[in-house]
Amino acid sequence: MQQATTAEILNDGKAVALHLPDGPLRFHAVWLRDNAWDDRTRAPGNGQRLITLGDIPADCRIVSAAPEGGKLMVRFAHEDRAIPYDIGWLRANAYDRSADRRPGWTAPGIETWDAGLNSAIPTGDFTALKTGGRALRDWLAAMRRYGFAKITGGPVQDGALFEVADLFGYVRETNYGRHFEVRTEVNPTNLAYTGLGLQAHTDNPYRDPVPTVQILYCLESSAAGGENMVVDGFRAAERLREESPRGFDLLTRYCARFEYAGSGGVCLRSRRPMIELAPDGELVAIRFNNRSAAAITDVPYDDMADYYAAYRRFGELIDDTAMEVTFRLNPGESFVVDNTRVLHARKGYSGSGTRWLQGCYADKDGLLSTLAAMELAEERAA
């Protein structure tokens, strides 16, 4: 571990500069005290804070700071003790860095993609994933990186999709039930239950929050057609931003509206941008579903024509075959998508033969938590 050479108190103790071989990092006194990891600040068992911000003086000041054996030892004016801060932790959590990021930036570890990924679709073997370990860790990491992944070699039995959800989390029940059947129906409540082709879309944009993970599991597949397709909504957003900064701005600045009232006792509505950014400009979500789009009423008259032009172009980018990863699911195979990022679609299929998939929703926080816990255990074991 690189050691700090010096620590310099700044602004009469309101901050400290940690001088590392690759440059200085500054930290405010109040931030340091709030983020201490000693046993008076954090519960040893779970790491949760034992103090509130109100327990820290508003004029919190540092009276001394010095590197010592991989730690930064800090004394505060209101406490007669030195609190240790791991220098590696400070480096990893430093906020003294340039914030010059273009709107639409993506988090570290996210890789956007197009049809080129057809040659390397992330895939895991069901039996190997059930045993956990590196196979599951790598599959979950692929989910985080690409926003979707396949599973092969699963059992061909009703309800097997729940075993997929059990790999990383829990099923999220909706008005469609704990799971839903995807096969042709007479008088369907949703167009997904027909043989029609479906434009790439995110599911349930009319919910707030939307289900963040979707699982589709194949049980029968003898009908002609019906191939599954996925499109990286983040990549489509990046392309729109490059082509039309104004169009990108309009789809991120104004809310679209979505609605579903296709079954008795249900009327779901939401109001969110088609391309959602965090306050610092990070690209965090895509909502795109023509079947469930309600009248757009939150765009001013002077911007509506340009908004619709951007909406049209975004749809064209999503429909571009150069963006499309296509695969056919066989019985016992499934795929999982990050429903806040990856759009999925289906080619039309004929009335002969059968096509039966089961679907359910889960939550991305469970998936990311499982992955983070596995990575943390590996780090500690190293």
WOUR-V56701 format. One record per backbone hydrogen bond with DSSP energy under -1.0 kcal/mol. CO is the residue of the C=O (numbers start at 1). NH is the residue of the N-H. If there is no record, write none. Layout:
BEGIN
CO:NH / CO:NH
END
This chain:
BEGIN
6:19 / 8:17 / 10:15 / 11:14 / 13:62 / 14:29 / 15:10 / 16:27 / 17:8 / 18:25 / 19:5 / 20:23 / 23:20 / 25:18 / 27:16 / 28:32 / 29:33 / 30:34 / 31:35 / 33:36 / 38:41 / 38:42 / 41:50 / 43:47 / 48:43 / 52:55 / 53:56 / 57:60 / 61:77 / 64:75 / 66:73 / 68:71 / 70:87 / 71:68 / 72:85 / 73:66 / 74:83 / 75:63 / 75:64 / 76:79 / 79:81 / 83:74 / 85:72 / 86:90 / 87:91 / 88:92 / 89:93 / 91:94 / 95:97 / 99:101 / 102:105 / 105:283 / 107:110 / 114:117 / 115:118 / 116:119 / 117:120 / 122:150 / 124:152 / 125:129 / 126:130 / 129:132 / 133:137 / 134:138 / 135:139 / 136:140 / 137:141 / 138:142 / 139:143 / 140:144 / 141:145 / 142:146 / 143:147 / 145:111 / 147:338 / 149:336 / 150:124 / 151:334 / 152:126 / 155:157 / 157:160 / 159:162 / 160:163 / 161:165 / 162:166 / 164:167 / 165:168 / 165:169 / 174:177 / 177:174 / 180:359 / 182:357 / 190:193 / 191:194 / 193:185 / 195:349 / 198:346 / 201:344 / 204:207 / 212:339 / 213:362 / 214:337 / 215:360 / 216:335 / 217:358 / 218:332 / 220:356 / 224:350 / 227:347 / 228:327 / 229:345 / 230:325 / 231:343 / 232:236 / 233:237 / 234:238 / 235:239 / 236:240 / 237:241 / 238:242 / 239:243 / 240:244 / 244:248 / 245:249 / 246:250 / 247:251 / 248:252 / 249:253 / 250:254 / 251:275 / 256:272 / 257:294 / 258:270 / 260:268 / 263:266 / 268:260 / 270:258 / 272:256 / 274:287 / 276:284 / 276:285 / 278:281 / 281:104 / 282:278 / 285:276 / 288:202 / 289:292 / 292:259 / 300:303 / 300:304 / 303:307 / 304:308 / 305:309 / 306:310 / 307:311 / 308:312 / 309:313 / 310:314 / 311:315 / 312:316 / 313:317 / 314:318 / 315:319 / 320:323 / 321:324 / 322:115 / 325:230 / 327:228 / 330:333 / 332:154 / 333:218 / 334:151 / 335:216 / 336:149 / 337:214 / 337:339 / 338:341 / 338:342 / 340:286 / 341:233 / 343:231 / 344:201 / 345:229 / 346:198 / 348:226 / 354:222 / 354:223 / 356:219 / 356:220 / 357:182 / 358:217 / 359:180 / 360:215 / 361:172 / 362:213 / 363:367 / 364:368 / 365:369 / 366:370 / 367:371 / 368:372 / 369:373 / 370:374 / 371:375 / 372:376 / 373:377 / 374:378 / 375:379 / 376:380 / 377:381 / 378:382
END
